[in-house]
Structures are given as C-alpha cells and as structure tokens.
Amino acid sequence: MAHLASRFAPRSPSIISAVPLSDDQIRAVAPSIYAQEPHGSRSERYTYIPTSTVLAKLRENGFQPFMCAQTRVRSEDRREFTKHMLRLRHASQTVDAEAHEIILLNSHDGTSSYQMLSGLFRFVCKNGLVCGDVADDIRVTHKGDVADRVVEGAFTVLDGADLVREVRDDMRGVTLSEEEQTLFARSALQLKYDLPEGQAAPITERDLLGARRFDDGKSDLWSVFNRVQENSLKGGLDARTASGRRARTRAVTGIDQGVKLNRALWMLAEGMRQLKR
C-alpha cells in the first residue's frame, strides 16, 4: 500500500509504500529521476546518467525503492532536473521493528552529486531516520562509470547495517533520567530552530518528549530519541509564535533540511550514548 504525503505541495510530493515502488509511481512524484538529459547549465565534462538507470542497476542487485521525493523549485525549468531522494532496502535484510535503508540523493542540475547515506525506517510510525556518522557516506561525482560506482557504494553502506543495529541496541540499553531527557530535548530544540540566545522556541522540551504511541513512552535513549525525532520532523504540535499567537508546528518536508536535522539528532543521541557508557 502506498501513501502519498499531503504535506508536500502538489508539484513536489513524496510517496512511501509498504511494497516496492514501480517506475510509474516514482515518475508521478519525482519526474527528475527520469530526466533524459542534464540541465542546460551542465558542461561537456558532466557525465550524464539518469537516476532511473542507476535505479535499474540497483534493482538488479537486490535493492528496491520504498520511498521517493524531490525538492520544490521556483524555476519551472529546473523541475525535471532538481534534487531527488530514494530510500531503498536490500532483499538480504531481515525486517523487524526497523528496516535498514540506503538513502540515495542526486540531481541533474549540478546541485548534488550521487550521495548515499545509511538509514533506518520505523514501521510503527512510518518514519525514516538518517544514521548520523555511524556508517560512511558515499559520494559519486558525475564522471566516469557512475552507475557501477553507485551500486558499489550502496553495498558499502549496506555493509554498515550491523554497526547501525549495534548502536541502536546499545541506545535501547541506556536509561535517561527526567533531567537527562529534558536536556536532550532542549538540545534538539536548538538544532531545530537555531534561535538566538534569549529567544524562546515556539514549543517546549515537554512537547518534543511527548509520546505519540504508548510503547514509545519509555525512558531508554532509543525511545527518547525516536519521540524527539518524530515530533521534530512530523510537526503538528501546538505552538506559540513570538507574538503569542497560537499555531501548529510544520512538518520538515525539504530534502536538505530533513537530512540535516535527522543526522544532527542522531549524532546528538550518539553523543548521549557515549556519555552514558
């Protein structure tokens, strides 16, 4: 079953599915993945290989896409070339509460090389995490044999799946006091809003620590991190503007903003894990 995220503007939706996405589903929400040529701003040195060609090779090697998105652009001539993202899972991965994913970023207008990150997908909340610096990032420039190097990079990221799970399990074994949970949430607020000193955020630490499901209300680091991460990115929390007006927090829908905040929160959790060991 596929879910079309309504939080995105009609021109730049995302799609998340419980089964592998078809080309038609992906093309409908992220046409830049199927661009047949690079943006006109690219030079002759730019090796053009459509992301769709790379995706076909990844599928041949056991990787399947379960989510895709592309960025919104103001200039219509860049819509078919703009930055896009795929989240893929390999057939070798066993699925429990979370599935290890390869996050693939690219564009055809020079704003991004091929980049692969390690991620986890939580089925209970349909939420995708980005695993900080636990596993190596892979970048492939638009030169030479791009498709084969992307596949090689995907397997390199896949090799880090056991390490990611090890860190996750270690976080589950770390208990945080109420004071430590508040400190974690306060640091997350600063990462999310980057406010000048003395200016209050529109929401509080308590808001970020709120559990959307009963099972997430535990005091272990993994549960605390997931509550804070989901509340930070999905939005929908009651808030107050600087003028005191009631509002609701917005979901983080931009690819760059989402990856940046996701990684920063993971690294915050990793730092807490190291302190508590």
Disulfide bonds with the S-S distance in Angstrom:
none
